[in-house]
Amino acid sequence: MPNPKTSSLSIWAAMLAVYIVWGSTYLAIRFAIETLPPFLMASTRFLIAGAILYAFRRLRGDAAPQRVEWRSAAIVGVLLLVGGNGGVVWAEQFVESGVAALLVGSVPLWMVLLDALRPGQAHLARRSAHKRSRWLTTAGVVFGFLGIGLLVSPTSLSGLAGEIDPLGALVLTMGAFSWATGSLYSRGARLPASPLLGTGMEMLVGGAGLLLLGTLSGEWGRVDLGVISARSLLSLGYLIIFGSLVGFAAYTWLLRVAPTALVSTYAYVNPLVAILLGNLLAQEPLTARVLIATAIILGAVAVITMNQPAKNKVEPLPERAVAPSCGDD
């Protein structure tokens, strides 16, 4: 519940941190994987950040997690970080960071669709939701997926230039699906009362999973200390400190003191920030295809987010996240 004693200035400072930091993680990922293997880079990021969060909360007096809490954190960490963020870091080898953020921005569409398909959910929704709100949500889902279709469709079908790598787009779409699945699972999962402790656990398990994935895919053979650039190392440091620590601290604090409807706006602001930063700092083209798809997808996400009950608001991606978004994500 919002805290009336918290100043608006503090809330908006934290909101700007979430907007900008999580929106910038997609470009930071692109720079980091220029000379670092994607899965090993992401593994390093989450293992370090997870160890810091876990140690910090345990030293502050949080009880040792129970086995069932570790099991839940493992499932969430694999779905969000291995499936979600792992898909982002791999796909950004072939897809521009702004487009990656836009496809990851489809997480709310998948969450609404998956939630409706769960046994008993449709009946409950018909009884509890207002008719107009249901239609708006349905329309948002339909138009959101139409926007994704426009973004990833061949030029011969859409008539718009700027075709996107199909495999990269597919991996990003599946990553968003994995993130949505993990977010829905986490709602009823047995996790620690401390959000930061739970996040640290998820990062540790997810980081271990990404390490295994990088090992199995032969990424250790691609590690060459002599060619790792300063930009890649700085980007990795940025992802650890700002993307995984500062961003999450701001987000978890906001969930306690700010209206959920306000906090959830990160879901459609982050892709805009990522697209603008990609264009300004990495010269990623703003094609008509990207601009039209952006308007459709983010408009749909905004409609869906504003029509969801507070308890159904989207969890972060990390990148995000755990992210938040998949980027954070």
Contacts in CASP RR format, 6 or more apart in sequence:
PFRMAT RR
TARGET T0000
AUTHOR 0000-0000-0000
METHOD contacts of the structure
MODEL  1
MPNPKTSSLSIWAAMLAVYIVWGSTYLAIRFAIETLPPFLMASTRFLIAG
AILYAFRRLRGDAAPQRVEWRSAAIVGVLLLVGGNGGVVWAEQFVESGVA
ALLVGSVPLWMVLLDALRPGQAHLARRSAHKRSRWLTTAGVVFGFLGIGL
LVSPTSLSGLAGEIDPLGALVLTMGAFSWATGSLYSRGARLPASPLLGTG
MEMLVGGAGLLLLGTLSGEWGRVDLGVISARSLLSLGYLIIFGSLVGFAA
YTWLLRVAPTALVSTYAYVNPLVAILLGNLLAQEPLTARVLIATAIILGA
VAVITMNQPAKNKVEPLPERAVAPSCGDD
2 257 0 8 1.000
2 258 0 8 1.000
2 259 0 8 1.000
3 256 0 8 1.000
3 257 0 8 1.000
6 257 0 8 1.000
6 258 0 8 1.000
11 254 0 8 1.000
11 257 0 8 1.000
11 258 0 8 1.000
11 262 0 8 1.000
14 250 0 8 1.000
14 251 0 8 1.000
14 253 0 8 1.000
14 254 0 8 1.000
14 258 0 8 1.000
15 250 0 8 1.000
15 254 0 8 1.000
15 258 0 8 1.000
15 262 0 8 1.000
15 263 0 8 1.000
15 265 0 8 1.000
15 266 0 8 1.000
17 246 0 8 1.000
17 247 0 8 1.000
17 250 0 8 1.000
18 247 0 8 1.000
18 250 0 8 1.000
18 251 0 8 1.000
18 254 0 8 1.000
18 263 0 8 1.000
18 266 0 8 1.000
19 266 0 8 1.000
19 269 0 8 1.000
19 270 0 8 1.000
19 273 0 8 1.000
20 273 0 8 1.000
21 242 0 8 1.000
21 243 0 8 1.000
21 246 0 8 1.000
21 247 0 8 1.000
21 250 0 8 1.000
21 328 0 8 1.000
22 243 0 8 1.000
22 247 0 8 1.000
22 266 0 8 1.000
22 270 0 8 1.000
22 273 0 8 1.000
22 316 0 8 1.000
22 317 0 8 1.000
22 318 0 8 1.000
22 319 0 8 1.000
22 320 0 8 1.000
22 321 0 8 1.000
22 323 0 8 1.000
22 324 0 8 1.000
22 325 0 8 1.000
22 327 0 8 1.000
22 328 0 8 1.000
22 329 0 8 1.000
23 101 0 8 1.000
23 269 0 8 1.000
23 270 0 8 1.000
23 271 0 8 1.000
23 273 0 8 1.000
23 274 0 8 1.000
23 277 0 8 1.000
23 328 0 8 1.000
24 238 0 8 1.000
24 242 0 8 1.000
24 273 0 8 1.000
24 274 0 8 1.000
24 277 0 8 1.000
25 239 0 8 1.000
25 243 0 8 1.000
25 274 0 8 1.000
25 318 0 8 1.000
25 319 0 8 1.000
25 320 0 8 1.000
25 325 0 8 1.000
25 327 0 8 1.000
25 328 0 8 1.000
25 329 0 8 1.000
26 88 0 8 1.000
26 92 0 8 1.000
26 97 0 8 1.000
26 98 0 8 1.000
26 100 0 8 1.000
26 101 0 8 1.000
26 104 0 8 1.000
26 274 0 8 1.000
26 277 0 8 1.000
26 278 0 8 1.000
26 319 0 8 1.000
26 327 0 8 1.000
27 97 0 8 1.000
27 98 0 8 1.000
27 274 0 8 1.000
27 277 0 8 1.000
27 278 0 8 1.000
27 281 0 8 1.000
27 282 0 8 1.000
28 235 0 8 1.000
28 238 0 8 1.000
28 239 0 8 1.000
28 243 0 8 1.000
29 88 0 8 1.000
29 89 0 8 1.000
29 92 0 8 1.000
29 97 0 8 1.000
29 100 0 8 1.000
29 235 0 8 1.000
29 239 0 8 1.000
29 319 0 8 1.000
29 327 0 8 1.000
30 92 0 8 1.000
30 96 0 8 1.000
30 97 0 8 1.000
30 278 0 8 1.000
30 282 0 8 1.000
31 231 0 8 1.000
31 232 0 8 1.000
31 234 0 8 1.000
31 235 0 8 1.000
31 282 0 8 1.000
32 41 0 8 1.000
32 232 0 8 1.000
32 235 0 8 1.000
32 236 0 8 1.000
32 239 0 8 1.000
33 41 0 8 1.000
33 89 0 8 1.000
33 92 0 8 1.000
33 93 0 8 1.000
33 232 0 8 1.000
34 229 0 8 1.000
34 231 0 8 1.000
34 232 0 8 1.000
35 227 0 8 1.000
35 228 0 8 1.000
35 229 0 8 1.000
35 232 0 8 1.000
36 223 0 8 1.000
36 228 0 8 1.000
36 232 0 8 1.000
36 236 0 8 1.000
37 214 0 8 1.000
37 219 0 8 1.000
37 220 0 8 1.000
37 222 0 8 1.000
37 223 0 8 1.000
38 86 0 8 1.000
38 89 0 8 1.000
38 90 0 8 1.000
38 92 0 8 1.000
38 93 0 8 1.000
38 219 0 8 1.000
39 86 0 8 1.000
39 89 0 8 1.000
39 90 0 8 1.000
39 210 0 8 1.000
39 211 0 8 1.000
39 213 0 8 1.000
39 214 0 8 1.000
39 217 0 8 1.000
39 219 0 8 1.000
40 210 0 8 1.000
40 211 0 8 1.000
40 214 0 8 1.000
40 219 0 8 1.000
40 220 0 8 1.000
40 223 0 8 1.000
41 89 0 8 1.000
41 232 0 8 1.000
41 236 0 8 1.000
42 81 0 8 1.000
42 85 0 8 1.000
42 86 0 8 1.000
42 89 0 8 1.000
42 207 0 8 1.000
42 210 0 8 1.000
43 206 0 8 1.000
43 207 0 8 1.000
43 208 0 8 1.000
43 209 0 8 1.000
43 210 0 8 1.000
43 211 0 8 1.000
43 213 0 8 1.000
43 214 0 8 1.000
44 236 0 8 1.000
44 240 0 8 1.000
45 207 0 8 1.000
45 236 0 8 1.000
45 237 0 8 1.000
45 239 0 8 1.000
45 240 0 8 1.000
45 244 0 8 1.000
46 81 0 8 1.000
46 85 0 8 1.000
46 203 0 8 1.000
46 204 0 8 1.000
46 206 0 8 1.000
46 207 0 8 1.000
46 210 0 8 1.000
46 244 0 8 1.000
47 203 0 8 1.000
47 204 0 8 1.000
47 207 0 8 1.000
47 208 0 8 1.000
47 211 0 8 1.000
48 240 0 8 1.000
49 200 0 8 1.000
49 203 0 8 1.000
49 240 0 8 1.000
49 244 0 8 1.000
49 245 0 8 1.000
50 199 0 8 1.000
50 200 0 8 1.000
50 201 0 8 1.000
50 203 0 8 1.000
50 204 0 8 1.000
50 244 0 8 1.000
51 200 0 8 1.000
51 204 0 8 1.000
52 245 0 8 1.000
53 196 0 8 1.000
53 197 0 8 1.000
53 198 0 8 1.000
53 199 0 8 1.000
53 200 0 8 1.000
53 203 0 8 1.000
53 245 0 8 1.000
53 248 0 8 1.000
54 197 0 8 1.000
54 200 0 8 1.000
54 201 0 8 1.000
54 203 0 8 1.000
54 204 0 8 1.000
56 196 0 8 1.000
57 194 0 8 1.000
57 196 0 8 1.000
57 197 0 8 1.000
57 198 0 8 1.000
57 200 0 8 1.000
58 64 0 8 1.000
58 197 0 8 1.000
62 192 0 8 1.000
62 194 0 8 1.000
62 197 0 8 1.000
63 192 0 8 1.000
65 73 0 8 1.000
65 192 0 8 1.000
65 197 0 8 1.000
65 198 0 8 1.000
65 201 0 8 1.000
66 190 0 8 1.000
68 190 0 8 1.000
69 190 0 8 1.000
69 191 0 8 1.000
69 192 0 8 1.000
69 198 0 8 1.000
69 201 0 8 1.000
70 201 0 8 1.000
70 205 0 8 1.000
71 190 0 8 1.000
72 186 0 8 1.000
72 189 0 8 1.000
72 190 0 8 1.000
72 191 0 8 1.000
73 191 0 8 1.000
73 192 0 8 1.000
73 198 0 8 1.000
73 200 0 8 1.000
73 201 0 8 1.000
73 202 0 8 1.000
73 205 0 8 1.000
74 205 0 8 1.000
75 182 0 8 1.000
75 185 0 8 1.000
75 189 0 8 1.000
76 182 0 8 1.000
76 185 0 8 1.000
76 186 0 8 1.000
76 189 0 8 1.000
76 191 0 8 1.000
76 202 0 8 1.000
76 322 0 8 1.000
77 182 0 8 1.000
77 202 0 8 1.000
77 203 0 8 1.000
77 205 0 8 1.000
77 206 0 8 1.000
77 322 0 8 1.000
78 205 0 8 1.000
78 206 0 8 1.000
78 209 0 8 1.000
79 178 0 8 1.000
79 179 0 8 1.000
79 181 0 8 1.000
79 182 0 8 1.000
79 185 0 8 1.000
80 178 0 8 1.000
80 179 0 8 1.000
80 182 0 8 1.000
80 183 0 8 1.000
80 202 0 8 1.000
80 206 0 8 1.000
80 317 0 8 1.000
80 318 0 8 1.000
80 321 0 8 1.000
80 322 0 8 1.000
80 323 0 8 1.000
80 324 0 8 1.000
80 326 0 8 1.000
80 329 0 8 1.000
81 202 0 8 1.000
81 203 0 8 1.000
81 205 0 8 1.000
81 206 0 8 1.000
81 207 0 8 1.000
81 209 0 8 1.000
81 210 0 8 1.000
81 322 0 8 1.000
82 178 0 8 1.000
82 206 0 8 1.000
82 207 0 8 1.000
82 209 0 8 1.000
82 210 0 8 1.000
82 213 0 8 1.000
83 174 0 8 1.000
83 175 0 8 1.000
83 178 0 8 1.000
83 179 0 8 1.000
83 326 0 8 1.000
84 175 0 8 1.000
84 176 0 8 1.000
84 178 0 8 1.000
84 179 0 8 1.000
84 317 0 8 1.000
84 326 0 8 1.000
84 329 0 8 1.000
85 210 0 8 1.000
85 317 0 8 1.000
85 318 0 8 1.000
85 319 0 8 1.000
85 321 0 8 1.000
85 322 0 8 1.000
85 323 0 8 1.000
85 326 0 8 1.000
85 327 0 8 1.000
85 328 0 8 1.000
85 329 0 8 1.000
86 175 0 8 1.000
86 210 0 8 1.000
86 213 0 8 1.000
86 326 0 8 1.000
87 171 0 8 1.000
87 172 0 8 1.000
87 174 0 8 1.000
87 175 0 8 1.000
87 178 0 8 1.000
87 326 0 8 1.000
88 100 0 8 1.000
88 104 0 8 1.000
88 172 0 8 1.000
88 175 0 8 1.000
88 319 0 8 1.000
88 326 0 8 1.000
88 327 0 8 1.000
88 329 0 8 1.000
90 168 0 8 1.000
90 171 0 8 1.000
91 100 0 8 1.000
91 168 0 8 1.000
91 169 0 8 1.000
91 171 0 8 1.000
91 172 0 8 1.000
92 100 0 8 1.000
94 165 0 8 1.000
94 167 0 8 1.000
94 168 0 8 1.000
95 103 0 8 1.000
95 164 0 8 1.000
95 165 0 8 1.000
95 168 0 8 1.000
95 169 0 8 1.000
95 172 0 8 1.000
96 278 0 8 1.000
96 282 0 8 1.000
96 284 0 8 1.000
96 285 0 8 1.000
97 274 0 8 1.000
97 277 0 8 1.000
97 278 0 8 1.000
97 282 0 8 1.000
97 284 0 8 1.000
98 271 0 8 1.000
98 274 0 8 1.000
98 275 0 8 1.000
98 277 0 8 1.000
98 278 0 8 1.000
98 284 0 8 1.000
98 290 0 8 1.000
99 151 0 8 1.000
99 164 0 8 1.000
99 169 0 8 1.000
99 275 0 8 1.000
99 284 0 8 1.000
99 290 0 8 1.000
100 172 0 8 1.000
100 274 0 8 1.000
100 327 0 8 1.000
101 270 0 8 1.000
101 271 0 8 1.000
101 273 0 8 1.000
101 274 0 8 1.000
101 275 0 8 1.000
101 327 0 8 1.000
102 151 0 8 1.000
102 271 0 8 1.000
102 274 0 8 1.000
102 275 0 8 1.000
102 290 0 8 1.000
102 293 0 8 1.000
102 294 0 8 1.000
102 297 0 8 1.000
102 298 0 8 1.000
103 148 0 8 1.000
103 151 0 8 1.000
103 152 0 8 1.000
103 169 0 8 1.000
103 172 0 8 1.000
103 173 0 8 1.000
103 176 0 8 1.000
104 172 0 8 1.000
104 175 0 8 1.000
104 176 0 8 1.000
104 179 0 8 1.000
104 271 0 8 1.000
104 317 0 8 1.000
104 319 0 8 1.000
104 320 0 8 1.000
104 325 0 8 1.000
104 326 0 8 1.000
104 327 0 8 1.000
104 329 0 8 1.000
105 176 0 8 1.000
105 267 0 8 1.000
105 268 0 8 1.000
105 270 0 8 1.000
105 271 0 8 1.000
105 297 0 8 1.000
105 298 0 8 1.000
105 301 0 8 1.000
105 317 0 8 1.000
106 144 0 8 1.000
106 145 0 8 1.000
106 148 0 8 1.000
106 173 0 8 1.000
106 176 0 8 1.000
106 297 0 8 1.000
106 301 0 8 1.000
107 176 0 8 1.000
107 179 0 8 1.000
107 180 0 8 1.000
107 183 0 8 1.000
107 267 0 8 1.000
107 314 0 8 1.000
107 317 0 8 1.000
107 320 0 8 1.000
107 325 0 8 1.000
107 326 0 8 1.000
108 180 0 8 1.000
108 267 0 8 1.000
108 301 0 8 1.000
108 304 0 8 1.000
108 305 0 8 1.000
108 308 0 8 1.000
108 314 0 8 1.000
109 140 0 8 1.000
109 141 0 8 1.000
109 144 0 8 1.000
109 145 0 8 1.000
109 148 0 8 1.000
109 300 0 8 1.000
109 301 0 8 1.000
109 304 0 8 1.000
110 176 0 8 1.000
110 177 0 8 1.000
110 179 0 8 1.000
110 180 0 8 1.000
110 181 0 8 1.000
111 180 0 8 1.000
111 183 0 8 1.000
111 184 0 8 1.000
111 312 0 8 1.000
111 314 0 8 1.000
112 137 0 8 1.000
112 141 0 8 1.000
112 304 0 8 1.000
112 308 0 8 1.000
113 141 0 8 1.000
114 180 0 8 1.000
114 181 0 8 1.000
114 184 0 8 1.000
115 121 0 8 1.000
115 184 0 8 1.000
115 312 0 8 1.000
116 122 0 8 1.000
116 125 0 8 1.000
118 184 0 8 1.000
125 134 0 8 1.000
126 134 0 8 1.000
129 137 0 8 1.000
133 307 0 8 1.000
136 303 0 8 1.000
136 307 0 8 1.000
137 303 0 8 1.000
137 304 0 8 1.000
137 307 0 8 1.000
137 308 0 8 1.000
139 300 0 8 1.000
139 303 0 8 1.000
140 299 0 8 1.000
140 300 0 8 1.000
140 303 0 8 1.000
140 304 0 8 1.000
141 300 0 8 1.000
141 304 0 8 1.000
143 296 0 8 1.000
143 299 0 8 1.000
143 300 0 8 1.000
144 296 0 8 1.000
144 297 0 8 1.000
144 299 0 8 1.000
144 300 0 8 1.000
144 301 0 8 1.000
146 296 0 8 1.000
147 292 0 8 1.000
147 293 0 8 1.000
147 296 0 8 1.000
147 297 0 8 1.000
147 300 0 8 1.000
148 173 0 8 1.000
148 293 0 8 1.000
148 297 0 8 1.000
149 293 0 8 1.000
150 158 0 8 1.000
150 160 0 8 1.000
150 289 0 8 1.000
150 292 0 8 1.000
150 293 0 8 1.000
150 296 0 8 1.000
151 164 0 8 1.000
151 169 0 8 1.000
151 289 0 8 1.000
151 290 0 8 1.000
151 293 0 8 1.000
151 297 0 8 1.000
152 164 0 8 1.000
152 166 0 8 1.000
152 169 0 8 1.000
152 170 0 8 1.000
152 173 0 8 1.000
154 163 0 8 1.000
155 161 0 8 1.000
155 162 0 8 1.000
155 163 0 8 1.000
158 289 0 8 1.000
160 287 0 8 1.000
160 288 0 8 1.000
160 289 0 8 1.000
160 292 0 8 1.000
161 287 0 8 1.000
161 288 0 8 1.000
161 289 0 8 1.000
162 285 0 8 1.000
162 287 0 8 1.000
162 289 0 8 1.000
162 290 0 8 1.000
172 326 0 8 1.000
175 326 0 8 1.000
176 326 0 8 1.000
178 326 0 8 1.000
179 317 0 8 1.000
179 320 0 8 1.000
179 325 0 8 1.000
179 326 0 8 1.000
179 329 0 8 1.000
183 314 0 8 1.000
183 315 0 8 1.000
186 315 0 8 1.000
187 311 0 8 1.000
191 198 0 8 1.000
192 198 0 8 1.000
192 201 0 8 1.000
195 252 0 8 1.000
195 255 0 8 1.000
196 248 0 8 1.000
196 249 0 8 1.000
196 252 0 8 1.000
199 248 0 8 1.000
199 252 0 8 1.000
199 322 0 8 1.000
202 322 0 8 1.000
203 244 0 8 1.000
203 322 0 8 1.000
214 220 0 8 1.000
239 319 0 8 1.000
243 318 0 8 1.000
243 319 0 8 1.000
243 321 0 8 1.000
243 328 0 8 1.000
244 318 0 8 1.000
244 321 0 8 1.000
244 328 0 8 1.000
247 328 0 8 1.000
248 316 0 8 1.000
248 321 0 8 1.000
248 322 0 8 1.000
248 323 0 8 1.000
248 324 0 8 1.000
251 263 0 8 1.000
251 266 0 8 1.000
251 316 0 8 1.000
251 324 0 8 1.000
254 262 0 8 1.000
254 263 0 8 1.000
255 263 0 8 1.000
260 310 0 8 1.000
260 313 0 8 1.000
261 305 0 8 1.000
261 306 0 8 1.000
261 310 0 8 1.000
261 313 0 8 1.000
263 313 0 8 1.000
264 305 0 8 1.000
264 313 0 8 1.000
264 314 0 8 1.000
265 305 0 8 1.000
266 316 0 8 1.000
266 320 0 8 1.000
267 301 0 8 1.000
267 305 0 8 1.000
267 314 0 8 1.000
268 298 0 8 1.000
268 299 0 8 1.000
268 301 0 8 1.000
268 302 0 8 1.000
268 305 0 8 1.000
270 317 0 8 1.000
270 320 0 8 1.000
270 325 0 8 1.000
270 328 0 8 1.000
271 294 0 8 1.000
271 297 0 8 1.000
271 298 0 8 1.000
272 294 0 8 1.000
272 298 0 8 1.000
275 284 0 8 1.000
275 286 0 8 1.000
275 290 0 8 1.000
275 294 0 8 1.000
278 284 0 8 1.000
279 285 0 8 1.000
279 286 0 8 1.000
305 313 0 8 1.000
305 314 0 8 1.000
308 314 0 8 1.000
315 323 0 8 1.000
315 324 0 8 1.000
316 322 0 8 1.000
316 323 0 8 1.000
316 324 0 8 1.000
316 325 0 8 1.000
316 328 0 8 1.000
316 329 0 8 1.000
317 323 0 8 1.000
317 324 0 8 1.000
317 325 0 8 1.000
317 326 0 8 1.000
317 327 0 8 1.000
317 328 0 8 1.000
317 329 0 8 1.000
318 324 0 8 1.000
318 325 0 8 1.000
318 326 0 8 1.000
318 327 0 8 1.000
318 328 0 8 1.000
318 329 0 8 1.000
319 325 0 8 1.000
319 326 0 8 1.000
319 327 0 8 1.000
319 328 0 8 1.000
319 329 0 8 1.000
320 326 0 8 1.000
320 327 0 8 1.000
320 328 0 8 1.000
320 329 0 8 1.000
321 327 0 8 1.000
321 328 0 8 1.000
321 329 0 8 1.000
322 328 0 8 1.000
322 329 0 8 1.000
323 329 0 8 1.000
END
